[in-house]
Amino acid sequence: MANLEFCNKHNMVAYLEKPDGSAEFHQTINFLTASHIHYALTDNPTIYASFIKQFWTTATASTNVNGEVELTASIDGQVKTITETSLRRHLKLEDSGGITYLPNTEIFEQLALMGYATDSDKLTFQKGNFSPQWRFFIHTILHCLSLKKTSWEQFSSNIATAIICLATNRTFNFSKFIFDAMRVTRGYSGEDIPLFSSMITAPDTSPSRITSSPSLSPQHTPISAPSTSSPPIIETSPTTEEPAPIPHESPL
């Protein structure tokens, strides 16, 4: 798999402290602290951006002898392999066999119980339609465990399923969700796709559409004068770039 994507604002580490003036969010913080995803939300190892870029630059997807899909990449000459199982182990998610999706009707029913009101049947939901505690809860999941890299005001049915499972004490398969998202390649695939046959028209070769310029005899062939100015000289100085840790931001 070529052209896998790197984004230095993804993912963040959750801020689950209880500063003064945020008492209305303490119940949500208590819930997330006690949940099985607490380690995945808050683990904060030092990871250099240069290493992540190396990983995504060299990453390829394949299927191993056990039939499991794996991502293989090289970091400073060392081969690294990631699978759904290894991701589950390192993030301590314990979600093997967990739920991956819910029926649309149940998603709308459960979100309505959380106070979400909408007349739309679209499976893209607005975070701003929830009360502050629920909004903080959803925002934390979006920042830490989702594949979003752009706007944080909307979320998909997958995130809705994860939120519902957490709120109703069911296990959502975050490991599969995260690993599948790592394998997705967006943008131009590199494959040239020809136009449809219905789009192809024969060129108009009628005389009225053909134009030509009069030919010039050798003695009238224009000759460009040599340039009297020298090309600009661009001076550069060597720079040394040290790998920098990825910045982490508070989800608030």
Summary of the structure (lengths in Angstrom):
residues: 252
radius of gyration: 27.4
end to end distance: 34.9
largest distance: 90.2
contacts: 537
relative contact order: 0.18
helix: 36%
strand: 11%
